[in-house]
């Protein structure tokens, strides 16, 4: 099974403007490094190292402004190379030793940077934990200070109120008695209004419940009636076709059936057909049936005179 342990994606140029490095580890302890650099010439170098084969292989894709190189390295030597999709003979591989060296240096540099980043991340995590613990302590102290301030403020307010009460308690008691009496009267009136409103709400709820039940029953009646109308219309269309009045359902545009006449598509049908269709579809006297099947007028209408 192929396992990619190192993957690097690099845009190479003379001016480097951004670098990002990450490190991960799989169950067998192999490591993955990813490095991206963005430059000004739209060049890139993509490196994958495969440790699932022996010897391990490094698969490289490199593109500059003119050519795209795809090659494989094993034991620090090129084993296969393509330039712009054309295979390079093995006896010409030595011409590209400088590019192989550049790839090796880049892998080494990225691994070192990834290790340093991992160590720094651990230091940052430890510092963050210390900061979090200190923040918890500071928060607890601030909460205690706030509570003490609240207690002090409440005590000061109580002392002020007590001084006022001691100075004019008799007058305050008299005024409070008047207010209590007025408040009691107002509360009695409000309680009476609340009882009346509650009773009205209860009655309205009963009416709403009864109306909802009526609406439900009517909806069920309407649903059943609509279903019966659809079935009757389907049977009527079938019978019209069976009687060769119309060739098919699409050919039926308008139907009128009542006690006096039977009209299909504007044509008055024979008394025999009128009697036959009345007996089957007009169960109640003085019933009129109309059916329209045109683009601007489509529907069923049944009425009693």
DOTORSE-220778 format. One line per field, with one value per residue (C-alpha): residue in three letters; residue number from 1; x negated, y, z negated. Coordinates in steps of 0.1 Angstrom, whole numbers. Layout:
# DOTORSE-220778
code [ALA, ...]
pos [NUM, ...]
xx [X, ...]
yy [Y, ...]
zz [Z, ...]
This chain:
# DOTORSE-220778
code [UNK, UNK, UNK, UNK, UNK, UNK, UNK, UNK, UNK, UNK, UNK, UNK, UNK, UNK, UNK, UNK, UNK, UNK, UNK, UNK, UNK, UNK, UNK, UNK, UNK, UNK, UNK, UNK, UNK, UNK, UNK, UNK, UNK, UNK, UNK, UNK, UNK, UNK, UNK, UNK, UNK, UNK, UNK, UNK, UNK, UNK, UNK, UNK, UNK, UNK, UNK, UNK, UNK, UNK, UNK, UNK, UNK, UNK, UNK, UNK, UNK, UNK, UNK, UNK, UNK, UNK, UNK, UNK, UNK, UNK, UNK, UNK, UNK, UNK, UNK, UNK, UNK, UNK, UNK, UNK, UNK, UNK, UNK, UNK, UNK, UNK, UNK, UNK, UNK, UNK, UNK, UNK, UNK, UNK, UNK, UNK, UNK, UNK, UNK, UNK, UNK, UNK, UNK, UNK, UNK, UNK, UNK, UNK, UNK, UNK, UNK, UNK, UNK, UNK, UNK, UNK, UNK, UNK, UNK, UNK, UNK, UNK, UNK, UNK, UNK, UNK, UNK, UNK, UNK, UNK, UNK, UNK, UNK, UNK, UNK, UNK, UNK, UNK, UNK, UNK, UNK, UNK, UNK, UNK, UNK, UNK, UNK, UNK, UNK, UNK, UNK, UNK, UNK, UNK, UNK, UNK, UNK, UNK, UNK, UNK, UNK, UNK, UNK, UNK, UNK, UNK, UNK, UNK, UNK, UNK, UNK, UNK, UNK, UNK, UNK, UNK, UNK, UNK, UNK, UNK, UNK, UNK, UNK, UNK, UNK, UNK, UNK, UNK, UNK, UNK, UNK, UNK, UNK, UNK, UNK, UNK, UNK, UNK, UNK, UNK, UNK, UNK, UNK, UNK, UNK, UNK, UNK, UNK, UNK, UNK, UNK, UNK, UNK, UNK, UNK, UNK, UNK, UNK, UNK, UNK, UNK, UNK, UNK, UNK, UNK, UNK, UNK, UNK, UNK, UNK, UNK, UNK, UNK, UNK, UNK, UNK, UNK, UNK, UNK, UNK, UNK, UNK, UNK, UNK, UNK, UNK, UNK, UNK, UNK, UNK, UNK, UNK, UNK, UNK, UNK, UNK, UNK, UNK, UNK, UNK, UNK, UNK, UNK, UNK, UNK, UNK, UNK, UNK, UNK, UNK, UNK, UNK, UNK, UNK, UNK, UNK, UNK, UNK, UNK, UNK, UNK, UNK, UNK, UNK, UNK, UNK, UNK, UNK, UNK, UNK, UNK, UNK, UNK, UNK, UNK, UNK, UNK, UNK, UNK, UNK, UNK, UNK, UNK, UNK, UNK]
pos [1, 2, 3, 4, 5, 6, 7, 8, 9, 10, 11, 12, 13, 14, 15, 16, 17, 18, 19, 20, 21, 22, 23, 24, 25, 26, 27, 28, 29, 30, 31, 32, 33, 34, 35, 36, 37, 38, 39, 40, 41, 42, 43, 44, 45, 46, 47, 48, 49, 50, 51, 52, 53, 54, 55, 56, 57, 58, 59, 60, 61, 62, 63, 64, 65, 66, 67, 68, 69, 70, 71, 72, 73, 74, 75, 76, 77, 78, 79, 80, 81, 82, 83, 84, 85, 86, 87, 88, 89, 90, 91, 92, 93, 94, 95, 96, 97, 98, 99, 100, 101, 102, 103, 104, 105, 106, 107, 108, 109, 110, 111, 112, 113, 114, 115, 116, 117, 118, 119, 120, 121, 122, 123, 124, 125, 126, 127, 128, 129, 130, 131, 132, 133, 134, 135, 136, 137, 138, 139, 140, 141, 142, 143, 144, 145, 146, 147, 148, 149, 150, 151, 152, 153, 154, 155, 156, 157, 158, 159, 160, 161, 162, 163, 164, 165, 166, 167, 168, 169, 170, 171, 172, 173, 174, 175, 176, 177, 178, 179, 180, 181, 182, 183, 184, 185, 186, 187, 188, 189, 190, 191, 192, 193, 194, 195, 196, 197, 198, 199, 200, 201, 202, 203, 204, 205, 206, 207, 208, 209, 210, 211, 212, 213, 214, 215, 216, 217, 218, 219, 220, 221, 222, 223, 224, 225, 226, 227, 228, 229, 230, 231, 232, 233, 234, 235, 236, 237, 238, 239, 240, 241, 242, 243, 244, 245, 246, 247, 248, 249, 250, 251, 252, 253, 254, 255, 256, 257, 258, 259, 260, 261, 262, 263, 264, 265, 266, 267, 268, 269, 270, 271, 272, 273, 274, 275, 276, 277, 278, 279, 280, 281, 282, 283, 284, 285, 286, 287, 288, 289, 290, 291, 292, 293, 294, 295, 296, 297, 298, 299, 300, 301, 302, 303, 304, 305]
xx [0, -13, -19, -27, -49, -60, -41, -53, -38, -61, -59, -95, -106, -133, -110, -92, -62, -45, -55, -32, -45, -25, -34, -13, -21, -3, 2, -32, -51, -57, -56, -40, -53, -35, -51, -37, -55, -40, -62, -59, -66, -38, -64, -59, -76, -54, -72, -57, -78, -65, -79, -57, -82, -118, -138, -116, -108, -104, -80, -86, -66, -84, -72, -89, -79, -87, -87, -71, -93, -79, -106, -112, -142, -154, -186, -193, -193, -167, -151, -125, -119, -95, -97, -65, -52, -82, -104, -140, -166, -185, -219, -207, -196, -230, -220, -194, -215, -212, -175, -177, -200, -175, -147, -168, -177, -141, -129, -156, -147, -110, -114, -136, -111, -82, -100, -107, -71, -59, -81, -69, -33, -39, -54, -25, -1, -18, -17, 19, 28, 10, 28, 61, 55, 45, 76, 97, 81, 85, 121, 128, 112, 131, 163, 155, 147, 180, 199, 182, 189, 226, 227, 210, 234, 265, 253, 248, 282, 298, 282, 295, 330, 330, 320, 350, 373, 362, 368, 404, 417, 451, 457, 445, 468, 498, 490, 484, 517, 535, 515, 522, 560, 560, 539, 562, 592, 574, 563, 599, 611, 583, 591, 627, 616, 592, 620, 643, 616, 607, 644, 646, 614, 628, 661, 641, 619, 651, 664, 631, 629, 665, 657, 625, 645, 671, 643, 627, 660, 667, 632, 638, 671, 655, 627, 651, 673, 643, 632, 667, 668, 634, 646, 679, 661, 637, 666, 685, 655, 652, 688, 687, 658, 675, 706, 683, 694, 658, 627, 607, 604, 585, 613, 638, 638, 673, 701, 735, 759, 793, 829, 835, 804, 771, 745, 710, 686, 716, 735, 770, 771, 801, 829, 818, 783, 798, 820, 791, 767, 793, 801, 765, 752, 781, 791, 811, 838, 832, 794, 772, 737, 711, 675, 650, 616, 602, 569, 588, 616, 611, 632, 664, 696, 726, 756, 793, 820]
yy [0, 34, 58, 95, 107, 141, 164, 199, 225, 254, 284, 293, 328, 352, 373, 353, 370, 343, 310, 285, 251, 223, 189, 158, 121, 89, 56, 42, 74, 87, 125, 147, 182, 208, 240, 266, 297, 322, 342, 366, 343, 316, 289, 259, 227, 198, 170, 137, 110, 75, 52, 22, 10, -1, 20, 50, 72, 110, 121, 157, 180, 213, 240, 272, 298, 275, 238, 213, 186, 153, 130, 103, 102, 70, 68, 105, 96, 103, 70, 85, 119, 137, 172, 187, 151, 138, 111, 120, 93, 80, 90, 126, 126, 140, 173, 178, 170, 207, 204, 172, 190, 219, 195, 177, 211, 222, 189, 193, 230, 223, 194, 216, 244, 220, 207, 242, 252, 221, 231, 267, 255, 234, 264, 285, 259, 258, 296, 297, 272, 294, 324, 306, 296, 331, 344, 321, 333, 369, 364, 347, 377, 402, 384, 385, 422, 429, 410, 429, 462, 452, 444, 478, 497, 479, 486, 523, 525, 508, 532, 562, 547, 540, 576, 588, 563, 574, 611, 608, 573, 584, 605, 577, 552, 574, 580, 543, 534, 557, 543, 507, 514, 530, 501, 476, 492, 493, 457, 447, 465, 449, 415, 419, 430, 400, 376, 391, 389, 353, 343, 360, 343, 309, 314, 325, 294, 273, 291, 287, 250, 245, 264, 245, 212, 225, 235, 201, 184, 206, 200, 163, 167, 188, 163, 134, 153, 163, 127, 116, 143, 131, 95, 105, 126, 97, 73, 99, 104, 66, 63, 91, 74, 41, 55, 69, 105, 115, 96, 100, 121, 149, 153, 161, 199, 206, 185, 196, 172, 181, 169, 184, 180, 162, 183, 172, 197, 219, 190, 180, 142, 119, 115, 79, 89, 117, 92, 67, 93, 109, 75, 69, 103, 125, 107, 137, 155, 190, 184, 201, 189, 208, 199, 221, 209, 238, 258, 288, 270, 237, 223, 205, 222, 204, 223, 217, 240]
zz [0, 10, -19, -12, -41, -28, -5, 4, 27, 35, 58, 65, 75, 67, 45, 17, 2, -20, -37, -56, -71, -88, -103, -110, -121, -111, -131, -121, -131, -96, -92, -67, -59, -37, -26, -3, 10, 33, 56, 86, 116, 112, 107, 85, 72, 59, 40, 27, 9, 10, -17, -7, 19, 16, 20, 10, 40, 43, 70, 82, 104, 112, 135, 146, 171, 201, 191, 168, 153, 139, 124, 98, 74, 56, 36, 45, 82, 110, 121, 145, 161, 184, 197, 211, 213, 233, 217, 211, 218, 187, 201, 199, 163, 151, 167, 140, 109, 98, 97, 77, 52, 49, 41, 14, -2, -2, -19, -46, -52, -54, -78, -101, -99, -107, -138, -150, -144, -164, -194, -193, -192, -223, -241, -230, -242, -277, -279, -269, -296, -322, -309, -311, -347, -357, -339, -359, -391, -381, -372, -406, -424, -403, -411, -448, -446, -428, -455, -482, -464, -462, -499, -507, -485, -499, -535, -527, -511, -540, -564, -544, -543, -580, -588, -567, -584, -619, -610, -598, -604, -615, -584, -562, -579, -573, -537, -532, -548, -523, -494, -506, -508, -473, -460, -475, -458, -425, -428, -435, -404, -384, -397, -387, -352, -350, -360, -334, -307, -317, -315, -280, -269, -281, -262, -231, -234, -235, -204, -186, -194, -181, -150, -144, -147, -122, -99, -102, -95, -65, -51, -54, -36, -9, -5, -1, 23, 44, 45, 55, 82, 96, 97, 113, 139, 147, 152, 172, 196, 199, 208, 233, 251, 249, 265, 293, 285, 284, 295, 263, 231, 248, 273, 246, 241, 226, 211, 199, 183, 167, 167, 201, 222, 226, 246, 254, 271, 281, 297, 283, 277, 284, 259, 254, 243, 222, 204, 200, 186, 163, 148, 140, 130, 119, 87, 74, 92, 106, 107, 133, 142, 162, 171, 189, 202, 220, 213, 200, 183, 165, 137, 126, 115, 99, 87, 77, 89]
